[in-house]
Amino acid sequence: MMNSMESFSLTTGLLRDVFRYAKPLGHNQQPGKLNLGFGFIYYGIVRAIRPKHTLVIGSGYGFSVVCLALGIKDNGEGSLTFVDPSYSLLKNGPLMTVGGVNKWGNQTKVYDHFRQFGVEDFVKHYKLRNDQFFPLYESDKLPGIDIAFIDGSHSYIDVKYDFINIVKHSHKNSYIFLHDTNLYIREMIRHSGVKRWLKVIRQYPDYFEVLDFPFDCGLAIVRVLQDKIWEPT
Ligand SMILES: C[S@@+](CC[C@H](N)C(=O)[O-])C[C@H]1O[C@@H](n2cnc3c(N)ncnc32)[C@H](O)[C@@H]1O
């Protein structure tokens, strides 16, 4: 019999719903085998380190948000802040988003979307761009960041901006995920700059430990090694 404190969300039905409604885009997933690919890493790291505050910048259908929030729910502690201005490829064009589907335009629909996975009470959505969100950080009294996930605009300038601002609110042993480290052609034509940004932070081994998974669209995990705020030179 399950103790009332015990919670494990990853049933077959839930995994099917994640594939159906949170539609992973480039996370090395295998739908036919109900294999969430990197999604298991997102869920697993939350269970392993039990973050108080997780921040996600950008998501097409909420796959990263749902996997992380399911971990928070099963831990029984923590909250997730999700920042996405709800761009769509059709409306805003390929310079603003690749894969954006205007999923986050309506507050009630956002709540109902996350309710399908039972994580609606753990997720707070800001319908803002990264550069509108970070200036609100202090006035909204947001807590420090234990885990962050960068998957918004993939331009070098935005990835750099997201990373630097996340580090400002992080601490020793915060973890920062960067999705899309393996977009060879888009990096080559300068449409994406995640891989290029990773090269920069690898030059600071006293500050950051970097691990890359170059499968499918690619995923990197960065561990912050110091409490001291990092200023890129
Ligand atoms: C579609 S996702 C990329 C696909 C992603 N790999 C996934 O698995 O969902 C990109 C999202 O980032 C959002 N986005 C684009 N520019 C942004 C910005 N400047 N700040 C925050 N989010 C942004 C878009 O609205 C879109 O929903």
The ligand as an SDF file (V2000), in Angstrom:
LIG
                    3D

 27 29  0  0  0  0  0  0  0  0999 V2000
    9.8340   26.0770  -29.5380 C   0  0  0  0  0  0  0  0  0  0  0  0
   10.9370   26.2110  -28.2270 S   0  0  0  0  0  0  0  0  0  0  0  0
   12.2410   25.3320  -28.9600 C   0  0  0  0  0  0  0  0  0  0  0  0
   11.8760   23.9050  -29.0690 C   0  0  0  0  0  0  0  0  0  0  0  0
   12.3130   23.1860  -27.8520 C   0  0  0  0  0  0  0  0  0  0  0  0
   13.5650   22.5520  -28.1570 N   0  0  0  0  0  0  0  0  0  0  0  0
   11.2980   22.2530  -27.2330 C   0  0  0  0  0  0  0  0  0  0  0  0
   11.6540   21.1110  -26.9320 O   0  0  0  0  0  0  0  0  0  0  0  0
   10.1730   22.6560  -26.9740 O   0  0  0  0  0  0  0  0  0  0  0  0
   11.3330   27.8570  -28.2700 C   0  0  0  0  0  0  0  0  0  0  0  0
   10.3610   28.6750  -27.4140 C   0  0  0  0  0  0  0  0  0  0  0  0
   11.1350   29.7630  -26.9740 O   0  0  0  0  0  0  0  0  0  0  0  0
   10.3210   30.8890  -26.9040 C   0  0  0  0  0  0  0  0  0  0  0  0
   11.1720   32.0870  -27.0420 N   0  0  0  0  0  0  0  0  0  0  0  0
   11.6390   32.6560  -28.1770 C   0  0  0  0  0  0  0  0  0  0  0  0
   12.3390   33.7770  -27.9120 N   0  0  0  0  0  0  0  0  0  0  0  0
   12.3140   33.9180  -26.5630 C   0  0  0  0  0  0  0  0  0  0  0  0
   12.8500   34.8890  -25.6760 C   0  0  0  0  0  0  0  0  0  0  0  0
   13.5530   35.9370  -26.1410 N   0  0  0  0  0  0  0  0  0  0  0  0
   12.6360   34.7400  -24.3420 N   0  0  0  0  0  0  0  0  0  0  0  0
   11.9340   33.6610  -23.8720 C   0  0  0  0  0  0  0  0  0  0  0  0
   11.4090   32.6990  -24.6790 N   0  0  0  0  0  0  0  0  0  0  0  0
   11.5870   32.8310  -25.9960 C   0  0  0  0  0  0  0  0  0  0  0  0
    9.3050   30.7540  -28.0220 C   0  0  0  0  0  0  0  0  0  0  0  0
    8.1050   31.4470  -27.7180 O   0  0  0  0  0  0  0  0  0  0  0  0
    9.1220   29.2310  -28.1080 C   0  0  0  0  0  0  0  0  0  0  0  0
    7.9590   28.8020  -27.4560 O   0  0  0  0  0  0  0  0  0  0  0  0
  1  2  1  0
  2  3  1  0
  2 10  1  0
  3  4  1  0
  4  5  1  0
  5  6  1  0
  5  7  1  0
  7  8  2  0
  7  9  1  0
 10 11  1  0
 11 12  1  0
 11 26  1  0
 12 13  1  0
 13 14  1  0
 13 24  1  0
 14 15  1  0
 14 23  1  0
 15 16  2  0
 16 17  1  0
 17 18  1  0
 17 23  2  0
 18 19  1  0
 18 20  2  0
 20 21  1  0
 21 22  2  0
 22 23  1  0
 24 25  1  0
 24 26  1  0
 26 27  1  0
M  CHG  2   2   1   9  -1
M  END
$$$$
